[in-house]
Amino acid sequence: MEQGNPNRADVLFLVGGAPAPAWNSAEAKAFTRIVLMFDGRDPGAVDVARAAWKDAKAAGHEVTYWKESPTGKWEKQG
């Protein structure tokens, strides 16, 4: 992952196991949204995503979880 945000992006997409910035950091707070995409069929990726969810929530971020349905639609869970 490149460091910094030279183009002042509002959204950070984390894919392929890219680590999230520290949730309490100025780097994380500079984004309007951080999207963590992971393979729900990979138990290791699910564990990492769950830990990220817990850490982001503990840091005071609003967190949501979306899951792809069998028909290919994205549905908000919980």
C-alpha positions as CSV (number, residue, x, y, z in Angstrom):
1,M,0.0,0.0,0.0
2,E,1.3,3.4,-0.9
3,Q,1.7,5.8,2.0
4,G,-0.2,9.0,2.2
5,N,-3.1,10.3,0.2
6,P,-1.6,12.5,-2.5
7,N,-4.9,13.0,-4.4
8,R,-7.0,13.7,-1.3
9,A,-9.3,10.7,-1.9
10,D,-12.4,10.5,0.4
11,V,-12.7,6.7,0.2
12,L,-10.1,4.1,0.8
13,F,-10.6,0.6,-0.6
14,L,-8.7,-2.2,1.1
15,V,-8.5,-5.3,-1.1
16,G,-6.3,-8.4,-1.3
17,G,-5.5,-8.4,2.4
18,A,-4.3,-4.7,2.5
19,P,-4.1,-3.6,6.1
20,A,-6.3,-0.8,7.4
21,P,-4.6,2.2,8.9
22,A,-4.8,2.5,12.7
23,W,-8.5,3.3,13.3
24,N,-7.7,6.1,15.8
25,S,-5.1,7.7,13.4
26,A,-5.4,11.0,11.6
27,E,-4.9,8.9,8.4
28,A,-8.1,6.9,9.0
29,K,-10.1,9.9,10.1
30,A,-9.1,11.7,6.9
31,F,-11.4,9.4,4.9
32,T,-15.2,9.7,4.7
33,R,-15.4,5.9,4.2
34,I,-13.0,3.0,4.4
35,V,-14.2,-0.1,2.5
36,L,-12.7,-3.5,3.4
37,M,-13.4,-6.1,0.7
38,F,-12.7,-9.7,1.5
39,D,-13.5,-13.2,0.4
40,G,-16.1,-14.6,2.8
41,R,-15.2,-18.1,1.8
42,D,-11.7,-17.7,3.2
43,P,-11.7,-18.3,7.0
44,G,-8.5,-16.3,7.5
45,A,-9.9,-13.3,5.6
46,V,-13.1,-13.5,7.6
47,D,-11.1,-13.4,10.9
48,V,-9.1,-10.4,9.7
49,A,-12.4,-8.6,8.7
50,R,-14.0,-9.4,12.0
51,A,-11.0,-8.0,13.9
52,A,-11.1,-4.8,11.7
53,W,-14.8,-4.4,12.4
54,K,-14.3,-4.7,16.2
55,D,-11.3,-2.3,16.1
56,A,-13.1,0.3,13.9
57,K,-16.2,0.1,16.1
58,A,-14.2,0.5,19.3
59,A,-12.5,3.6,17.8
60,G,-15.9,5.2,17.4
61,H,-16.4,4.6,13.6
62,E,-19.9,3.8,12.2
63,V,-19.5,0.3,10.7
64,T,-21.8,-1.7,8.4
65,Y,-21.5,-5.0,6.7
66,W,-22.8,-5.8,3.2
67,K,-23.0,-9.3,1.7
68,E,-23.5,-10.3,-1.9
69,S,-26.7,-12.4,-2.3
70,P,-26.9,-15.5,-4.4
71,T,-28.5,-13.3,-7.1
72,G,-25.6,-10.9,-7.1
73,K,-27.2,-8.0,-5.2
74,W,-25.5,-6.4,-2.3
75,E,-27.5,-6.5,0.9
76,K,-26.9,-4.7,4.2
77,Q,-26.7,-7.2,7.0
78,G,-27.9,-6.8,10.6
